[in-house]
Amino acid sequence: MISPGTHGIRFVKDGISIPAQPDNIVDTRLNTTIGAGEVRIATIEHLLSALYGLGITDCEIAVSGDEIPAMDGSALPFVDHIQRCGIRELDEEVSPIVIDEALREEKGDSWVEIVPGAFSVSYGIDFAEQAIGRQHYTYEGRDYVGEIAPARTFGLLRDVEMMRSLGLAQGGGLHNAVVVDGADVLNPEGLRFADEFIRHKILDILGDLWTLGAPVVGAIQAYKASHALHIRLAAKIHALYRGDR
């Protein structure tokens, strides 16, 4: 539902309205989870990424369960549904966040940073699994629907098995994730892109940074980063540029 004014993006569950802002993110271990009090909504990043890709800064998302549906593991189903529903242009413009100083978050050899400049996201990963290996991709803000939205989340077979032994990821499978075992991609249909893994990492960071509620004008670089680092960077940007809102 598109709200009649610039109220930002909000998740609503059990009568509790939670603005999609970095300070409302309560867990980043396996996904990006938003919460307030006892209310938790997990895996918001793919939906937020779709909202980024369509330029939606104002909507109310009613949630009945504990998690946003995984769909096929990408943002494309959300994009398709939103486009079919229609998007209404608001009277007020949302001002972009123009970065004027370098900001960085890191943990070990993983890091993410943003520096002044035109918008871009340059991301690198390095996995021991041959099916993934080293990949790098730069997204410059064009054709989100074609370049980024179809890229599915991915996992290693051993991690999936471990999570299931703990009672997690019970609904997960080859229908909503790319699963890798060493040099093999286990999905019968294969990959949507040869570099689908790194494209999905860009999908994730675009969703995590959309908790800022406005486009960021700056050059983003990341290496082996995580939802935790994405959100830490978003929180730093929010404090510096949107703290008075």
Number of C-alpha atoms within 10 A of each C-alpha: 13 19 15 12 12 15 14 20 25 20 19 17 19 10 10 15 17 21 21 22 21 24 16 15 25 15 18 17 10 11 17 23 21 25 21 15 6 6 15 17 23 20 19 23 25 32 25 27 30 27 23 23 22 15 15 22 24 23 19 18 17 15 15 11 12 13 14 17 17 21 15 20 23 25 29 23 18 21 22 12 10 16 11 9 10 10 14 12 13 15 9 8 9 14 10 12 17 17 20 13 10 12 16 16 19 19 12 6 8 15 18 23 19 24 18 15 14 15 18 18 20 17 22 19 18 14 12 10 14 14 17 22 14 15 16 15 17 15 18 13 13 11 11 18 16 10 16 28 25 22 29 27 23 22 14 15 16 12 13 19 13 12 14 13 11 10 9 12 13 11 10 15 15 14 13 18 19 26 23 21 16 17 12 13 19 16 15 8 9 12 15 12 14 12 17 22 26 28 25 23 25 24 30 29 26 24 26 31 27 29 28 24 27 19 18 21 18 21 18 24 18 25 17 19 21 23 22 20 23 25 26 21 23 23 22 16 21 21 14 11 15 14 10 7 6
